[in-house]
Amino acid sequence: MFDATSKEAKRGALSESQRKESASTISLIISCEKTVEKIGLASTLRKLGYVLFASLLIITLLGRALPDVVAREKNDSSLFDELKLFTDVLAIVQRDYVQQVDPKKLVEGAIKGMLSNLDPHSGYLDPEFYKELQVQTTGEFGGLGIEITIREGMLIVVAPMAGSPAELAGVKPGDLIIKIDDKFTRDLTLVDAVRKLRGPKGTTVTIAVQRQGSKGLLEYTIKRDNIVVESVFKRVLDGDYGYVRLTQFMEKTGDDLKKALKFLKEQTSSGDLKGLILDLRNNPGGLLNQAVSVSDLFLKEGIIVYTDGRIESQKQKYYAHERGTEPDYPIVAIVNGGSASAAEIVAAALKDHGRAVIVGTQTFGKGSVQTVIPLKNGGALTLTTQLYYTKSGESIQLEGVKPDVVVEMPPLKDDEDFAKPI
């Protein structure tokens, strides 16, 4: 399957476009030589150095094209050298390793290793696992109901989801997961960790976490369940004030928030809200378009967020529109260390536009965009392609959003009488 001694690999095979470009260059040299011979200057040019003349003539005619071709060939040659090294190692392992190894597992392992060198959020999803993960953003999936990431080599809890087995067991934002079922997590990729935590409904998993201020590890044995995500909770407070808690940004969060605000207004004595508390605590994020939709409800104009990446198509700006904007009632947005990603976009947008006072503690600081790229084998790559930037040009990544008023808020409690889902 892999020929480590291939002559093509040794010299670095040219792409079809490069072959055509090289052929065009050779044809141009021959054409120049014939033209020179016709006008009787060939012998003189040979004395001056035909090669120098031809080179200068080609550079004059092609401008910067030749250096570009040479640069591309050099880069391709370097890439092929590295690929040859990979095939050499693969061939040696298949030939000499003490046990026979499935080539598919070797290649998948190599892919995982390559992506793990980029950042914690880039990874390989095999076909079976990718199919499982596709149900998450539709609102129902099996597992613990916990958002995790890797920071400084440690598996860390961003936030447990509202009402999830993880939250009910006592898992907190910022907990470091040291062990999963007595196995250390230090060398796990993010994808592998998620896979170990997920499982069929009714099965259990034991995690050992390290929590700031606690002595020793805290162990939790948690029963997995089908996680049904309710993203919007609401309640009318005394004095015609409204309270809305957004637990995550799912496919219909923007629409559900509109319904919640309409419901709250109908419950007030005046038919209007005097103010709103927007609770983004322990909200691990979700879909970018829903963060934009939520922000747009409270902003009339201007940039909500923009993304930047290496490719031009990854540089996008998202704007607010006046149509459908809520009245200018006062807003207090509550955040904490479990507010991440899309929740940080909303908090930053409302803060930068002066539309809300941000209260609480500094947010998590996940400001990168992952693109899921399906593969022909039914699996997918999850690849970091962009970074979020706020209206003021600040990156959220690793920085988070700093509140206007720093307040250590009490832990969130599941109280169905206080805030009911929409």
N, C-alpha and C positions, 0 to 999 in steps of 0.2 A: 504493500500500500504506500509506503514511504521509501523512496530510493535515495539513500544518503549519499550515493556516489554519482548522482545525475550530473552530466556535463552541463546541462542547462542551469542547474543550481550553482555550479562552480563558477561559471562566468557571469551569471546574473542575466536572466532572460529579459529581453526588451518587450514592452507592450506593443500592440499593433500600431498605436498612434506614434510611438517612438520610432518604430521601423519605417513608417511612412515619412516621418520627419527626416530621418537619416538618409533615406533614399532620395528625398528632394534635395538635400544638401549636396550629395554626391553628384546628382544630375546637374546641379548648378555649377559645380567645379568643372565637370566635363564640358559644359556649354561655354564656360569662360575660356577654357583651354582652346577649344575649336575656334572661337572668335579671335583669340590672340594669334593663332597660327595663320588664319586667313589674312590678317593685316600685316604679316611679316615681322612681328616683334618677338616671336618665340625665343630665338637664340639670345636676344638681349635680356629678356626677362629671366631666362635660366641663369644668366650670369649674375643678375641682381638677387636671385633667390626666388624661385617660383612659389615655393611654399609660403613665404612671407607675403607675396603679392596676393595669392589666392585667399589667404586668411584675411588680409585687410579688405579685399573685395567682398568676401562673404559677410564680414562684420558690417561693412558699409551698407550692403544690400539688405541684410536681415536685421540690423539694429541690435536689439537686445534678445532676439529669439535664440541665438546660439548659446549664450550663457545660461538661459533658462533650460534649454535641452540638456546641456551638460550637467546643470544642477540637479535636474530631475533624474538623469541617469545615475548620478552619484548617490542620490538618496535611495533610488530603487536598488542599486547595487548593495548599499549598506543594509537595507531591509532584507534582501535576499540572503546576505551573509548571515544575518541573525536567524532567519528561517532555516537555513542550512544547519546551523548549530542545533536548533530545536529538533529537526528531523534526525540529526546524528544521535542526539541523546535518546530520542524515542526509539530509534532502531536498536541502539545498544541495550536499552532496558528490555525491549521485546526479545532480544537474542540471549542476553546473559543473566537477567534477573533470576533469583533463586526459584521463583514460582511464576507460572504463566499469568499474565495480567491482561485484562480486557482493555484493548486499545481505546475504546470509547471512554472508559473511566480515566485513563491517562490524559486524554485530550481535554476532557471536562475539568480535570484537576488543574491542568495548565492554564485553561481559560480563567478559572476562579483565581488562581495565583496572580495572573496578569492584571485582572480587574481590582484585586485587593490592594495592589500597589498604587492605585489612583486615589481613592477616598473610600470611606466606609459605606457610602450609599450607592456606589457602583458595584454591580455584581451580575452573576449569571444565574438565571432561573431555568432549571431543567423543565421539560414539557409538562410533567405531572404537577410540579409545584407551581408553575406559572398558571396552569388551569385553576388550581385551588385559590391562588391570590386574586384572580380576576373577579371573584365574588365580593371582595372586600369593599370596593367603592360603590357597590349597589346597595349596601346597607345591612347585609347579613353574612356572617362567616363564623367558623368554629375556632375556639382558642380561649385565651385568658382575657382578652380585651385590654391590651397593653401596647403602648407605642414605645419602641426602643430605638436606640442608635448606638454608635460607638464614638467615644470621645477619649482622646489620649490613650487609645488601646484598651479602654475599659467599656464593657457593655453597660449602658446607663438607661434608666427609665426616663423617658420624656414625660409621659403622663399615662395613668390608667384611664380608661374610658368610663364615662358616667354609668354607674350601676353594673359595671362588669365584674366578673369573678375576681379579677386582680384588685379592683378598688374595694370590694366587699371584704377581701382577705386582709387589707391593710397596706398594700403596696403604695408607695408615695413617689411623686416626681423627684428625680435626683438620686433615687436608690441605685447603687451599683450592684448589678447581678454578678456575683462571684462564681456561683455554681448553678448548674441545671442538672437535677437528678444526680447529685454528688460528683459531677464532672465539671472541672474548671472551664470557664468561658474565655480565658485569656486569648487563646489562639483561634477562636471561632470567627468566621465572617458574619456579617449582619444577616445575610440570607440564611446561613446555617443555624444561627441562633433563633431566628423566627421559626424556622422549620421544627426545631426541637420543642419550642413552646406551644406550637399549634398541635392539634390532635382531635380525634373524635370526641363528640359530646359524651360526658360522663367519665372519661378517663382523667387521671390526675397527673400532675407534675409538681415536683418540689424544687423551689428556688431558694437559694441562700443569698441574702442581700446585705450590703454594707451601707449603713445610713449615717449621715453626719450627726455626731452627738451621741451615737449609740455605741456601747461596748460590745465587741464581738459581732458575729454574723447573726442576722435574723432569718429564721427559716419559715417559709410558707408553703404548705401543701395545698394546691389549688385544683379544684375540679373544673375541667374544661366545659365550656358550654357554647351553644350557638349564640353568637354576639349579634344582637339586633341593635343597631345604632340609632338612637333618637337624637337628632342633632340640635333641636330647638326646644327649650323649656321656657315657660313664661308665667308671670303672676302680676296682678295689680296690687300695688302697695298703697298704704294710707296716703291721702292727699292727692289722689289721681296721678301718682307716679307709677311707671312701669318697670318691671324687672324681666330681663331676658338673659338666659344662659345659653351660649352656643358651645356644644360639647365637641363638635367636629365639623369639618366642611365637606359635606357629602353632595351627591348629585342635585338634591332639591333644597339645599339649605337656604339659598336666597329666597326662593318662593315660600318656603315654610316660615321664614322670618317676616315676610310681608303679611302672611296670614296671622302670625302671632301679634304683630303690631296692630292690625285691624281689630283683632279680638280684644286686645287691651284697651283700645280706644272706646269700644262699645261697652266696656265694663265701667268706665269712668262716669262720674256724675255730669261732667260737662261735654263728654263726647270727644275730648282731646286729652293728650298727655301733657302734664306740666314738666315732665322730665323723664329720662330713661337711664337705668343702670344696665350696662351691657357687660355681662360676666364672661370673660374669656379665659378664666383660670382652668388649668389642666386641659386645655384644648390643644391637642398635638398637631392640628393643622388639617390638611386634606387637599382639596382641589383648588387650584389657583383661580379658575374662573368663578368659583363661588365666593372666594375672598374678595374678588373684584365686585361681584354682584352685591354683596353685603355692604361694602364700603360705598358703592354708588348710591345706595338708599339714603345715605346721610350727607352726601357731597353733591354740590351743584356743578362744579367744574374743576378742571385741573388734573394733573397726573395723580393717579392712585398708587401705582407702582410701575417700575420698569425692570426689564430683564436684560442682561448683557451676556454675550458668549463669543466664541471665536468666529462663528458663522453669522453672516449678515441676517439670515432669517431668524436667528435666536435673539436678535436685538429688537425687543418689542416694548411699546409703551401702552399702558392701559389708562384710559381717561374716564372721569366722571361726567355724567350728563344731568341736566337740570330736570328733565322729564321724570316724574315718579319719585322725586326726592322728598323725604320726610320734612315736616315743618322744623323750624330752627329751635326746637326745645333743647334745654341743656342735656348733655350726655356725660356720664361718668363711665369709663371703661375700666374694668378691674382685670389685672394680669398678675401672673406669678411665674415662677421658674418652669412650670409645666405648660406655659403658653408658647407655642412654637409654629414656625412655618406660616401657613395661611393666617393663623390667629395673629401673628406678629405683623403681617401685611396690613390687616385691618387696624390694629392698634397704632402702627406707625402712620398710616394714612390719616386717621382721625386726629392724631397728634400734630402732624405737620401742617394740616389745614386749619388747626385751631378749632376743630369741631367738637372735640371731647377733651376732658381732663383725664389723664391716665393715672390710675391709682393702683398701688400694690408693690410688687418687687420686680426686679429685672427679669425679662423673658429669657427663654432658652437659648436662642441664637442659631436657629437653623434657617439659613437664607439661601439654600441652593435648590435648583430645579432638576428633577430626575426625569429623563425621557425613557419610556419603555419601548424598546425596539424589538418587535417579534422576529424570530429566526425561522428558517425553513424547516428545522427539525421539530417545530412546535413549542420550543422554549423561547426565551427572550433575554435581552440584555437590559438591565436598568443602569443608565449612564447619566452621570451629572453633566449637564450641557449648558446650564445658565446659572447666574446668581441674581438674587433679588436686590433691587436698590429702591430706597424710599424716595419720595418727592424731593427731599433735601440732598439726595445723592449719597446717602449713607448705606453701606452694606449691612444687612442683618446678620450675615454669616459670622458665627462665633461672638458677635457683639450683642445681639438682642436689642430690645427696645427698653430704654430707661424711663421709668414712670415720672410724671410730673410731681407726684406726691408719693413718697416711699412709705408704705404701711405694710407691716407684717400681718397678713390676713389670717383669720382662723381657718382650719381645714374645712374643705367642702363636705357637706353632709347630704346624704340622700334622703330628702324629706319630701314625700309625694304631696304633702299638703302645701308645701312652700312653692314648688315649681313643677308644673305638670307639662309633659311633652305635648307638642302641637299635634 
